[in-house]
Amino acid sequence: MSLFGLVGSHKTLRAKKNTPVGSKGLQLKRHIDATLGQGDIVAAVRLPPGEDLKEWLAVNTVDFYNAISVLYSTLAEFCTERSCEVMSAGGKFEYLWADGVRVRKPVRLSAPEYVDRLFDWVESQIDDSGVFPAQFGAPFPPDFSEVVRTIFRRLFRVYAHIYHSHFRQVCALGEEAHLNTCFKHFIHFVRHFDLVDERELSPLQELIEQFTAGRGGSAKRLATQEAVHGGGGGGGMGGGSGMGGG
């Protein structure tokens, strides 16, 4: 069954966000799709010659958000307040929510509530034409790079939760290859533009090293190790050092 077949009737599926920066954004999106279609993830993340970095970051940010939003929606029936009482990545990584505006003091939330607030926050940034210009030639804000870094840091936490707590369900749905491809593309982009601190990446460090070194099959192997040694959530991969934050 295809991923889109799984989410076609899912009540939690969010509307796909439009590509920003007008016609230039659509041109860049076609470039991304073409290079990915050729199986060249490394080429797909590089800034094309002569293109503007902020426009490239904007188009890719929306693209990565759309991908993880669809992926998570297929797992919503498994990621519940009862099964995932806290937003975590294994037994030793817990994430607290704070958006710096409505919630300044980090609070503990269930995983589904955390992800819902995270997605709401990301969409509020994408929908703000003062942050993500809808038209080609419109200016980006001075702090655009920091906004993008925050978005990528938070989207990584959703991947970390999925791998640690729901990887068995991903496999049962037949979406392991799609998840791995999406995350491999995501992490190559993050590494190429230095968007997420290495400390934040530590919950999936071994998997990241396997993917960036070009070796496959590691996600299932790590999930098997977690099943043997124990872990949290709904069945996934192992933990690391403690972590909180917004």
Kinemage of the C-alpha trace (Angstrom):
@kinemage 1
@onewidth
@group {chain A} dominant
@subgroup {mainchain}
@vectorlist {calphas} color= white
{ca met a 1} P 0.000 0.000 0.000
{ca ser a 2} L 1.323 3.468 -0.850
{ca leu a 3} L 1.976 6.132 1.735
{ca phe a 4} L -0.643 8.405 0.209
{ca gly a 5} L -3.146 5.566 0.181
{ca leu a 6} L -2.626 5.189 3.913
{ca val a 7} L -3.269 8.852 4.633
{ca gly a 8} L -6.038 9.459 2.124
{ca ser a 9} L -8.799 9.136 4.694
{ca his a 10} L -6.747 9.985 7.794
{ca lys a 11} L -8.441 12.699 9.792
{ca thr a 12} L -5.117 14.104 11.048
{ca leu a 13} L -3.617 14.713 7.599
{ca arg a 14} L -2.647 18.372 7.300
{ca ala a 15} L -2.954 20.350 4.112
{ca lys a 16} L 0.211 20.443 2.048
{ca lys a 17} L 1.947 23.806 2.282
{ca asn a 18} L 2.570 25.633 -0.986
{ca thr a 19} L 6.092 26.158 -2.281
{ca pro a 20} L 7.248 29.714 -1.395
{ca val a 21} L 9.019 32.340 -3.533
{ca gly a 22} L 6.556 32.171 -6.442
{ca ser a 23} L 7.716 30.909 -9.828
{ca lys a 24} L 11.352 30.733 -8.698
{ca gly a 25} L 10.323 28.452 -5.859
{ca leu a 26} L 8.527 26.119 -8.257
{ca gln a 27} L 11.618 26.065 -10.467
{ca leu a 28} L 13.805 25.115 -7.500
{ca lys a 29} L 11.281 22.479 -6.422
{ca arg a 30} L 11.446 20.888 -9.869
{ca his a 31} L 15.235 20.793 -9.555
{ca ile a 32} L 14.977 19.020 -6.192
{ca asp a 33} L 12.517 16.459 -7.524
{ca ala a 34} L 14.616 15.822 -10.640
{ca thr a 35} L 17.865 15.208 -8.747
{ca leu a 36} L 16.131 13.043 -6.153
{ca gly a 37} L 14.487 11.108 -8.975
{ca gln a 38} L 17.959 10.281 -10.242
{ca gly a 39} L 18.838 8.909 -6.809
{ca asp a 40} L 21.459 11.596 -6.119
{ca ile a 41} L 20.726 12.899 -2.614
{ca val a 42} L 24.076 14.680 -2.347
{ca ala a 43} L 23.387 16.690 -5.513
{ca ala a 44} L 19.808 17.341 -4.396
{ca val a 45} L 20.911 19.206 -1.263
{ca arg a 46} L 23.570 21.434 -2.852
{ca leu a 47} L 22.713 25.033 -3.695
{ca pro a 48} L 22.398 25.156 -7.496
{ca pro a 49} L 24.935 27.504 -9.152
{ca gly a 50} L 23.762 31.096 -9.294
{ca glu a 51} L 20.780 30.591 -6.983
{ca asp a 52} L 20.010 32.523 -3.799
{ca leu a 53} L 20.723 30.652 -0.547
{ca lys a 54} L 17.689 31.978 1.329
{ca glu a 55} L 15.350 31.016 -1.506
{ca trp a 56} L 16.903 27.539 -1.545
{ca leu a 57} L 16.506 27.173 2.216
{ca ala a 58} L 12.898 28.392 2.062
{ca val a 59} L 11.825 25.952 -0.651
{ca asn a 60} L 13.549 23.014 1.012
{ca thr a 61} L 12.190 23.870 4.459
{ca val a 62} L 8.600 23.713 3.198
{ca asp a 63} L 9.360 20.510 1.289
{ca phe a 64} L 10.834 18.796 4.351
{ca tyr a 65} L 7.924 19.930 6.506
{ca asn a 66} L 5.386 18.506 4.059
{ca ala a 67} L 7.254 15.177 4.033
{ca ile a 68} L 7.418 14.694 7.811
{ca ser a 69} L 3.834 15.911 8.248
{ca val a 70} L 2.568 13.177 5.916
{ca leu a 71} L 4.785 10.538 7.517
{ca tyr a 72} L 3.639 11.350 11.038
{ca ser a 73} L -0.021 11.377 10.031
{ca thr a 74} L 0.230 7.691 9.091
{ca leu a 75} L 1.278 6.937 12.686
{ca ala a 76} L -1.243 9.101 14.528
{ca glu a 77} L -3.358 6.115 15.611
{ca phe a 78} L -0.276 4.613 17.294
{ca cys a 79} L 1.143 7.828 18.764
{ca thr a 80} L -1.415 8.648 21.437
{ca glu a 81} L -1.442 10.302 24.835
{ca arg a 82} L -1.646 6.842 26.347
{ca ser a 83} L 1.130 5.152 24.358
{ca cys a 84} L 3.447 8.197 24.256
{ca glu a 85} L 2.904 10.100 27.491
{ca val a 86} L 5.984 12.225 26.894
{ca met a 87} L 7.724 13.476 23.752
{ca ser a 88} L 10.857 11.367 23.749
{ca ala a 89} L 13.473 9.650 21.639
{ca gly a 90} L 14.245 6.484 23.548
{ca gly a 91} L 14.482 6.140 27.307
{ca lys a 92} L 16.940 8.989 27.924
{ca phe a 93} L 15.917 11.779 25.561
{ca glu a 94} L 12.859 13.822 26.491
{ca tyr a 95} L 11.769 17.021 24.759
{ca leu a 96} L 9.944 19.851 26.510
{ca trp a 97} L 7.859 22.350 24.545
{ca ala a 98} L 8.364 26.109 24.449
{ca asp a 99} L 7.771 28.359 21.454
{ca gly a 100} L 9.247 31.473 23.045
{ca val a 101} L 6.037 33.462 22.549
{ca arg a 102} L 2.921 31.758 23.901
{ca val a 103} L 4.880 29.252 25.970
{ca arg a 104} L 8.083 30.704 27.373
{ca lys a 105} L 8.717 28.213 30.166
{ca pro a 106} L 9.313 24.679 28.775
{ca val a 107} L 6.436 22.319 29.565
{ca arg a 108} L 6.109 18.546 29.450
{ca leu a 109} L 3.628 17.294 26.866
{ca ser a 110} L 2.553 13.998 25.410
{ca ala a 111} L 4.153 13.228 22.061
{ca pro a 112} L 0.998 13.844 19.979
{ca glu a 113} L 0.338 17.182 21.680
{ca tyr a 114} L 4.006 18.187 21.297
{ca val a 115} L 4.024 17.324 17.598
{ca asp a 116} L 0.699 19.081 17.051
{ca arg a 117} L 2.004 22.279 18.628
{ca leu a 118} L 5.280 21.925 16.739
{ca phe a 119} L 3.489 21.578 13.397
{ca asp a 120} L 1.194 24.504 14.256
{ca trp a 121} L 4.254 26.640 14.992
{ca val a 122} L 6.044 25.620 11.776
{ca glu a 123} L 2.927 26.357 9.729
{ca ser a 124} L 2.603 29.772 11.370
{ca gln a 125} L 6.124 30.575 10.141
{ca ile a 126} L 5.556 29.201 6.631
{ca asp a 127} L 2.207 31.008 6.279
{ca asp a 128} L 3.747 34.351 7.304
{ca ser a 129} L 4.808 36.038 4.047
{ca gly a 130} L 7.062 38.274 6.115
{ca val a 131} L 9.105 35.174 6.990
{ca phe a 132} L 8.592 32.943 3.930
{ca pro a 133} L 7.907 35.309 1.002
{ca ala a 134} L 5.144 34.067 -1.273
{ca gln a 135} L 6.393 36.084 -4.243
{ca phe a 136} L 9.737 36.046 -6.023
{ca gly a 137} L 11.821 39.109 -5.185
{ca ala a 138} L 10.167 39.841 -1.834
{ca pro a 139} L 12.702 40.337 0.982
{ca phe a 140} L 13.498 37.793 3.660
{ca pro a 141} L 13.679 38.918 7.303
{ca pro a 142} L 17.116 39.463 8.885
{ca asp a 143} L 16.617 36.504 11.238
{ca phe a 144} L 15.476 34.091 8.509
{ca ser a 145} L 18.450 31.757 8.954
{ca glu a 146} L 17.728 31.392 12.670
{ca val a 147} L 14.058 30.649 11.997
{ca val a 148} L 15.100 27.926 9.550
{ca arg a 149} L 17.539 26.430 12.050
{ca thr a 150} L 14.811 26.294 14.698
{ca ile a 151} L 12.410 24.606 12.282
{ca phe a 152} L 14.944 21.959 11.317
{ca arg a 153} L 15.901 21.313 14.936
{ca arg a 154} L 12.274 20.728 15.839
{ca leu a 155} L 11.506 18.609 12.774
{ca phe a 156} L 14.462 16.384 13.667
{ca arg a 157} L 12.772 15.632 16.991
{ca val a 158} L 9.768 14.215 15.159
{ca tyr a 159} L 12.052 11.902 13.179
{ca ala a 160} L 13.818 10.899 16.401
{ca his a 161} L 10.503 10.049 18.065
{ca ile a 162} L 9.306 8.047 15.064
{ca tyr a 163} L 12.479 5.973 14.862
{ca his a 164} L 12.660 5.309 18.600
{ca ser a 165} L 8.989 4.773 19.371
{ca his a 166} L 7.202 3.765 16.165
{ca phe a 167} L 9.675 2.062 13.869
{ca arg a 168} L 7.925 -1.300 14.189
{ca gln a 169} L 4.648 0.274 13.085
{ca val a 170} L 6.469 1.932 10.177
{ca cys a 171} L 7.706 -1.495 9.093
{ca ala a 172} L 4.261 -3.038 9.546
{ca leu a 173} L 2.815 -0.353 7.259
{ca gly a 174} L 5.474 -1.098 4.657
{ca glu a 175} L 6.912 2.424 4.868
{ca glu a 176} L 10.418 1.691 6.175
{ca ala a 177} L 12.103 2.504 2.860
{ca his a 178} L 10.150 5.756 2.480
{ca leu a 179} L 10.974 6.872 6.036
{ca asn a 180} L 14.659 6.067 5.569
{ca thr a 181} L 14.811 7.907 2.243
{ca cys a 182} L 13.106 10.994 3.687
{ca phe a 183} L 15.374 11.054 6.721
{ca lys a 184} L 18.511 10.421 4.687
{ca his a 185} L 17.650 13.405 2.469
{ca phe a 186} L 16.818 15.482 5.570
{ca ile a 187} L 20.063 14.695 7.376
{ca his a 188} L 22.232 15.303 4.323
{ca phe a 189} L 20.623 18.737 3.969
{ca val a 190} L 21.043 19.480 7.675
{ca arg a 191} L 24.702 18.468 7.619
{ca his a 192} L 25.468 20.307 4.375
{ca phe a 193} L 24.138 23.643 5.676
{ca asp a 194} L 24.984 23.061 9.367
{ca leu a 195} L 21.387 23.600 10.469
{ca val a 196} L 21.266 21.469 13.647
{ca asp a 197} L 23.889 21.202 16.386
{ca glu a 198} L 25.532 17.800 16.709
{ca arg a 199} L 24.320 17.489 20.308
{ca glu a 200} L 20.726 17.696 19.091
{ca leu a 201} L 21.409 14.902 16.607
{ca ser a 202} L 22.730 12.495 19.231
{ca pro a 203} L 19.480 10.465 19.650
{ca leu a 204} L 19.982 9.123 16.102
{ca gln a 205} L 23.765 9.480 15.884
{ca glu a 206} L 24.527 5.899 14.895
{ca leu a 207} L 21.818 5.877 12.246
{ca ile a 208} L 23.040 9.223 10.902
{ca glu a 209} L 26.602 7.982 10.592
{ca gln a 210} L 25.374 4.901 8.746
{ca phe a 211} L 23.254 6.941 6.344
{ca thr a 212} L 25.859 9.612 5.640
{ca ala a 213} L 28.513 6.943 5.116
{ca gly a 214} L 26.318 5.417 2.422
{ca arg a 215} L 25.460 2.161 4.191
{ca gly a 216} L 21.861 0.954 4.312
{ca gly a 217} L 19.792 -1.327 6.496
{ca ser a 218} L 20.940 0.175 9.781
{ca ala a 219} L 17.542 1.371 11.018
{ca lys a 220} L 16.105 -2.128 11.272
{ca arg a 221} L 19.317 -3.424 12.862
{ca leu a 222} L 19.223 -0.701 15.509
{ca ala a 223} L 15.551 -1.375 16.168
{ca thr a 224} L 16.406 -5.023 16.737
{ca gln a 225} L 19.115 -4.030 19.226
{ca glu a 226} L 16.599 -1.897 21.101
{ca ala a 227} L 14.145 -4.795 21.291
{ca val a 228} L 16.870 -6.917 22.888
{ca his a 229} L 18.181 -4.303 25.331
{ca gly a 230} L 14.905 -2.542 26.116
{ca gly a 231} L 13.524 0.899 25.281
{ca gly a 232} L 10.576 3.226 25.556
{ca gly a 233} L 7.548 4.220 23.523
{ca gly a 234} L 5.798 1.902 21.121
{ca gly a 235} L 8.849 -0.099 20.114
{ca gly a 236} L 11.837 1.535 18.469
{ca met a 237} L 15.495 2.296 18.905
{ca gly a 238} L 17.819 3.009 21.804
{ca gly a 239} L 18.500 6.199 23.736
{ca gly a 240} L 21.460 8.290 24.874
{ca ser a 241} L 22.021 11.214 27.230
{ca gly a 242} L 19.236 13.323 28.667
{ca met a 243} L 17.913 16.284 26.650
{ca gly a 244} L 15.212 18.898 27.051
{ca gly a 245} L 14.441 22.247 25.484
{ca gly a 246} L 11.939 23.842 23.091
